[in-house]
Amino acid sequence: MIRNGRTSAWTCPTTTGAGSSCSSPARTPRRCSSPRRYELLTGHVPDPTALNIVRARVYTHHSRVAARFLDGRICLVGDAAHLMPPWAGQDMNTGIRDATNVTWKLAAVATGRAHPRILSTYDTERHAHATAMLGLSDTLGRVLSSTSAGAARTRDVLLRALTRAPQVRDWLLEG
Ligand SMILES: Cc1cc2nc3c(=O)[nH]c(=O)nc-3n(C[C@H](O)[C@H](O)[C@H](O)COP(=O)(O)OP(=O)(O)OC[C@H]3O[C@@H](n4cnc5c(N)ncnc54)[C@H](O)[C@@H]3O)c2cc1C
């Protein structure tokens, strides 16, 4: 369960399970039936029926990075360059960093303050970073969505212990 900023809105990514009524073989997101939403939350919160569920969607995610972000006059930024699973909340953040990286370089070249070869650093800098963020997201996903009861228990005990330290708790909640 992920708190969105300092508000009382929470995001709760949960796996639907193979063959369940909410699993989606198609790429098109489908709605998750109301009883099934509460069933999926059982074990995560004391009383799922007490929750006001604002939205529940079934969607798939991908782990992909383009071979290169720059080819001649074509520059890939954001989801066109990389697709990540949601676990680390890094896909849009990575896209914003892409845009920040390439736009000042383009402006510098266009105004004659930098040589055009500076643009090639966009690919080397951003490709490596996006690949690292994808690795982080995949690793976090394996930890958060473990289907092994023992591994999940160990993770929960460890995280509960770690979050007793206010600094660690703040770091985890604020990302
Ligand atoms: C459920 C969910 C939760 C997420 N949570 C997070 C999170 O917590 N943190 C995070 O960092 N990221 C998150 N993301 C990822 C984030 O939403 C995307 O990484 C981000 O929106 C990508 O932005 P973008 O501008 O690169 O691409 P898009 O948002 O896909 O924008 C591309 C735009 O181009 C338009 N377009 C497409 N083809 C054409 C065309 N031929 N001509 C003109 N226009 C066209 C599309 O209509 C669209 O408006 C989440 C995604 C999902 C689905």
The ligand as an ORCA input file, in Angstrom:
! r2SCAN-3c Opt
* xyz 0 1
  C      -1.389      3.039    -12.946
  C      -0.121      3.798    -13.213
  C       0.580      4.350    -12.158
  C       1.757      5.058    -12.387
  N       2.420      5.583    -11.318
  C       3.557      6.247    -11.519
  C       4.263      6.807    -10.403
  O       3.855      6.715     -9.252
  N       5.437      7.466    -10.653
  C       5.917      7.604    -11.906
  O       6.987      8.204    -12.044
  N       5.268      7.082    -12.979
  C       4.109      6.425    -12.823
  N       3.434      5.905    -13.897
  C       3.997      6.054    -15.253
  C       3.635      7.408    -15.876
  O       2.235      7.564    -15.938
  C       4.244      7.456    -17.287
  O       5.607      7.121    -17.224
  C       4.108      8.834    -17.893
  O       2.762      9.239    -17.953
  C       4.711      8.808    -19.291
  O       4.647     10.108    -19.816
  P       4.992     10.336    -21.319
  O       4.710     11.792    -21.570
  O       6.339      9.810    -21.642
  O       3.981      9.414    -22.135
  P       2.391      9.492    -22.163
  O       1.839      9.976    -20.856
  O       1.934      8.180    -22.706
  O       2.110     10.648    -23.205
  C       2.231     10.422    -24.598
  C       1.215     11.318    -25.272
  O       1.430     11.254    -26.677
  C       0.189     11.134    -27.297
  N       0.413     10.502    -28.611
  C       0.626      9.203    -28.891
  N       0.806      9.004    -30.203
  C       0.692     10.226    -30.778
  C       0.776     10.688    -32.112
  N       1.023      9.858    -33.150
  N       0.605     11.993    -32.337
  C       0.371     12.862    -31.326
  N       0.287     12.482    -30.021
  C       0.439     11.182    -29.768
  C      -0.658     10.305    -26.375
  O      -2.025     10.495    -26.579
  C      -0.225     10.865    -25.013
  O      -0.981     11.998    -24.629
  C       2.246      5.203    -13.702
  C       1.532      4.664    -14.778
  C       0.359      3.962    -14.541
  C      -0.399      3.381    -15.711
*
